[in-house]
Amino acid sequence: MLRAQLDRISALDGALHSYALVMPDAAMAQAEAAQAEIAAGRYRGPLHGVPIAVKDLCFTAGFATAGGMAIHEHYMPIEDATVVRRLKEAGAVLLGKLQLTEGAYSDHHPSITPPRNPWHADHWPGMSSSGSGVATAAGLCYGSLGSDTGGSIRFPCAANGLTGIKPTWGRVSRHGVFELAASLDHIGPMARSALDAGVLLGVIAGSDENDPTAALDPVPDYLATADHGVQGLRIGIDAAWNSDGVDPATQAMLKDAAETLRSLGARPVDLRFPDVTEAVADWFPLCAVEAAVAHEATYPSRKDAYGPVLASVIEAGVSVSGTALQKIRLRRMALHGRVSALFADIDLLLIPVHPFASPTVAAMQTLGETPTLVSALLRYTAPFDMTGHPTITLPGGFTNAGMPLAFQLVAAHMDEATLVHAGAAFQGVTAWHRRHPLD
């Protein structure tokens, strides 16, 4: 399995650029150890011997962790991130580190070649976790870890036809992971299916003495409840929010997804979602302030080593006043309360990932010149980084041009189990997640 995986990386990744670093010798040693343990009856669980890769924000002891940044090109951590340690303890084989945008913001450092969408190189591969999305979709790993501050697990899953879970904030430890914006950063799994994503989440989740913000809530056995189905689940749908400014292909996909869930026994519930205009606008200065804090040791002292986009974000963060920040915090708390209250009447919320199907690289390169495009892109993702609610991204169809489409289900805090079994039920009667590029 591992040799074939390494051969596939060697054959394909020269064009896809999904890996920042491949670790063949270490991976081979881990695979041989896993084979010996399994043969001796010491089976550690469903990830034992499985080749996994992680976003290059996650510290790996003895191997460079750059975070997409030139300033950290040669940074060699002395410890593993908690999520990496837990993968290793579960017997997973760590193939390498996956490429990302600079500091996990919106653009790559000028010295880095961005990952390319394996379905079509002209189309966007997703935001900062694009390397994770490209590698997993192209079969260059069996699953991966990404991070999501404004949508960067969900965007590459949608772009590459994958399933991904943005967990509740605090469900997964952030210890040993480069920060972009501490109170917005989420670490989560990206995989081919809801079941695979649930397995990965079950391994990396849980409290951590090294991260006091990691929740103490017990971690469910997501596989044990994966066959619960959706019978009787209340699926909240805001028809106006899901259609306003949303293109026809995405609207049709949402309608089909809702009908599939209804046919499985779920009950659609009409609702009105809180207005997110302020939340999306607030996300930018809040992320900028927190990025300025995260980079204060190297910015502005090493300003020349930064790319222009990340540098501009940090500069913007420094200029936000304390009173402006407090107003953002109060609005954020209010949104959290309003969204949480919805889950008294629903079990899941059905929404798009973004309002336009499979954007091109050329279109996304105009983001800096088109504020309305940025706001539209973040409309269905950033609010749930602001509130911390968990979401699962599920492949839901394809455009006429053969590019993947996806939707999100959102759940109450710490209810990733419902996301996994709802996703598994949907994927039990659909085959969108089984179509892969390059096959």
N, C-alpha and C positions, 0 to 999 in steps of 0.2 A: 504493500500500500504506500509506504513512505517513498520508496525509490520511484514509483510511478508518479507520485505527486511532485517530487523534485525534478523529475524529467519534464513534466508538464510545465512547471514554472520556467525551467530553462528554455523550453521551446516557445512559450507564449509571452512571457512577461517582458521580453525585450521590446515588444510593441505596445504592451498594456501599461507598463510602468507602475504597477500596483504595489510593489515591494520597495521599501526603503533599504531593507537589509534581509537577506536570506541567511539562515543559520544551519547549513546542512550537517556539519559534523556534530553539533550539539543535538540536533533533531534525530540523527541516526543513533546516537548513544541513548537518547530517551526511548526511541522505538525499540531498540534491542532490550533495554531494561523492561519495558512494558511487555514485550513478547515473553521474556523469561518469567515474569511475575504471573502472567495469565496462564502460562503452561504449568506453573507450580500451584495453580488454584487460588492465587491471591488477586482476585479480580476487584478493581477499585470502583467500577461503575461504568456507565455508558460512554464516558469520554476516554476510557483507558485505551491508550494506543492510537487515539484519533488525532490526525494532524490539524492543528488550529494555528491561526496567526492573530496578532494583536496590533492595534493602531500604535504608531510609533510615538505616542504620548506616554505609554505605559513603561515604567522602568523595568529593565531586564539586567540583572546582575551580570557584569562582565561583558555586556554587549552595548554598543552605542544606542542612546535614545536621544534623538534630535528634536522631536516635536515639530518637524517641518521647518526648523529655524537654523539659519547659518551659524548663529552664536553657540548652538549646542551640537554642532556637527560631530565633535569628538567627545561629547559628554559620556562618561562611562559610569553608570550607577553602581553602587556597591551592594544594593539590595533589589529584590524584585518588588514591583507593585503588589499590593495585596491581591488584586485580581489575577495577576500572573502566578503568584505563589499558589493560589487556590486551583488554578488550572493544572499546574504541575502536580499538586497533591492528589488531584483527581486522575492522574495518569495521562493527561493530554500531552501530545508531542508538539512542542512549539517550533513551528516552521520558520518564523521570522517576524519582522516588523513591517507594518503597512504604511504606505505614504499618506500624507495629509497636507492640508493647507498650513501656512505659517502660523504656528501657535494655535491652530484649530479655529482661526477666524475664517474669512471668506475667500482669501486669495493665496496662491502659492508664492513662496519666496522666488524672486526672479532666477535663482540658480537651479531651481527644481523643475523637472519636466512633469506636468500634471498627469495623473492616471487617465486612461482613455476608456470610454464606455465600450464593453465588449460586444454589445448589440450593434452599435454603429458609432464610429469614432467622431462623427459630427455632432453627436448628441451629448448633453451634459451627463457626467458620471455621478453627480451629487456634490454636496458641499465638503466639509473637512474630512469626513470619513470615507471619501471616495475610493481610497486604496482598499479599504475593507470591503466596500461594495463590489468593486471590480474583481478583486481576487476571489471572493466567495462565489460570485456569479459565474466567473470563468473556470471554476473548478480548480483554482490554485491553492485552495485550502478547503476544509470541510465546514468551517465556520470561523467567525472572527469576532473581535471586540471592536466597537466604535465608541465615540462619545457624541453627546448631543447637548448643545448649549442653546441653539436656536432652531435646530432641525436636522442636525448632521448624522443621526442614525436614520431618520425617516427619509430624508432626501435621497441618499444613495440607495436605500432599499427600493424606493419607488423607481429610481432611474435604472436600476439593474435587475429588477424582477425578484427581489428578495423579501424575506420576512425578518422584521427586526423589532426588538422591544426596547423602548425608552422606559426604564423602570421609574417607579416613584423616586423622587429625590430623597436620598438617604438609604434606599434599599441596597445599594452597592457602594462599597468603600471607594473613596477617591485617593486613598493613601498611595503615594508613589506614582501619581499621574500628574503630568504638567497641567497647571490650571490655565484656563482662559478666563472664566468668570465663576468663582467658587460657588456662589449660591444658585447658579444656573446650570452648572456642569452635571451631566448624567453619564454614567458608563453603562453600556449594555451590549447585548448580543445581536449579531447579524448572521442569518443562516438561510438555508433553503426552505425550511418549514417551521410552523409554529411549535411543533414537538421538539425539533432540534434547538430552536431558540430557548424553549423552556428548560431543556437540559442544561444549556450553557448558563442561563440565568440562575438555575438552582445551585450551580457550583460556585459562581462568583458572588452571590448575594450573601448578606448577613452582617451582623455587628462586627466591629473591628476595634480593638483597643488602640490601634494607631490612628484611627479616625473617629473622633468623638461625635461627628455628625452622622455616622452610619447608624441606621435605626436598629433598635433592640428587638423589633418584632421578629417572631420566629419565621423561618423561610419554609414555605410549603413544599411538599413533594409535587412538583408540577406535573410529572408523569402520572402520578397516582390519580389525579383528578382530570386528566386530559381527555377522558372519554365521557365526561359529563354532558357534553352537547350543549345546545342552546334552548332546549325546550323550556318555555315559560320565561326566558330572559326578556327584559324590557329594553328595547333598543331605541334610544332617543334620537330623533331626527329633526333638525331645524331646516325645513325645506327652503326657506328664504336664504339662510346663510350658506346652504350647500349649493345654491344656484346663482346667487348674485355675483356676477363677474366670472363665473366658472364656465369653462368651455364645454361644448356639447359632448365631446368624447368622455370627459371626466364626469359630467352629469349622467350620462348613460351608464357608465361603469358603476356609479353610486346606486343608481336605481336597480341595476342587476344584483349588486351585492345585498341591498336591502331585501329584495325579493327572495334571494337564496336563503338568507337568514330566516325570513318569515316562513319559507317552505319547510325549514327544519324545526319550526315550533317557536321561534322567537316572536315577540309581539312589538310591532312598531308603536312608538309613543311620540306624538307631536309635541314639540317644545320650542321655546324661544331662548336661544343661547345669549348670554350677556354680550353686549357690544365690546369688541376687542380692539377697537381703533386706538384707544389710549394705551392699552397694554402693549400693542405692537410698537407704537411710537416710543413708549417708555423702555422697551427692551434695549434699544440702541444706547442711550446714555448709561443705563445700568450696567450693561455689558462692558462699556468703555471704562467706567469707573473701576470695575472689578479687574479688568485687564490691566489697567494702570497699576493697581496694587500688585497683581501677579508678576509684573515685569519691572518693579521698581529697583531691583538689584542690578538690572542690565540696561535700563532705559531711563534717562538719556545717555548714560555713561558709554554705551556701545551703540549709539543711535545709527551709526553708519552701516552696521551689520544687519539692520532691519530692512525689510521690504517696505514699500510706500504705504500699502494698505494697513498693515498692522501698526505701523508707526503713527498713521493718522488717527487710528482708533485710540491708541494710548494718549496721544495729544488731546483728543476730544475728552477723554476721561478726566484728565487733570483739570480741565476747565469747568467741570460741573460743580456747582455750588452745593454746600451742605443743605440749604433749604430746598433746593430743587431735588436733591437726592431723597430727602425725607418725604417730599410729596409723592415721588415715585414709589417709595416703600409703602406709604399708606394706600395708594391706589392698588398696588400689588396685593396687599393684605385683603382689601375689599374684593378684588377679583377672585382670590382664592376662596373666600367665603361663599361668593355667589356660585362658583363652579361646584364646590363641594356640596352645596345645598341641592343641586340638580340630582345628585345620586341618591336622594331620598325617594325619588320617583322613577328612576331608571337604573339599569345595571350597566349599560354601555352606551356610548355616544358614537354615532357613525358620521364621519366627516372625510373630506379629501385630505391628501397630503399637501397639495398646492393646487391652485385653480386652473392651471394650464398643463396640458399633457406633454410630457417628454420634451422639455425645452432644448434648444440647440446650444452648443458651446458659444456660438456667435451671439445669440440673444442674451445669454447670461453674462457675456463680457461687457454688456451695456449697463449692468447693475449700478455702477457708480454714477452713471449719467441719468438714471431713470429711477428716482425715488419711489414712484408709484409701483414700479415693478418689484422693488425690494419689499415694500409693504405687502403687496399681494403674495409674494413668495412666502412670507413669514406668517400670513394671516391664520393658518391652521396649525402651525407648529410652535411658534414662540409663546403663545399664551399658555401652553402646557409645560414649558420650561419655567415660565413665571409662576405657575401654580404648583408645579411639581407632580401633577397627576400622571399616571402611567399610560402609555399607549402601545398598541401593536400595529405595525404596518404590514399589510397583506397584499400580495399581487391580486389584481382584480380584473385584468384584461389586457388588451393590446390595442394600440392605435392602428389605423389603416396602413401605416408605414411599418408596422411590425415592432413597435417599441412598447416596452412595458408600461402599464398603468397600475396604480395602487391606491388603496384607501386606508384610513386609520379607524381603529376602535379605541376609545378612551374609557378608562375605568376609574373607580374610586381609589383613593390613596391606599397603597399596599395590596390592591386586588389584582395583581398580575395573574393570579391563578385563573380568574374568569377570562382574561385576555387570551391565555394559552388555550383553554378548552374551547372557547368560542372560535379562535383561529383554527384549531384542529378540526372542529366540526365543519367550518366553511371549506377547509382544504380537503376534507374527506369526500366532498361531492363536487369539487372543482379541480381543474388541473392546471391552472395558471402558474402555480409555483413549480410545476414539473417541466416547464419549458425553459430551456437553457440556451444561452448563446454559444456559438462555436461548435455545437454538437452536429 
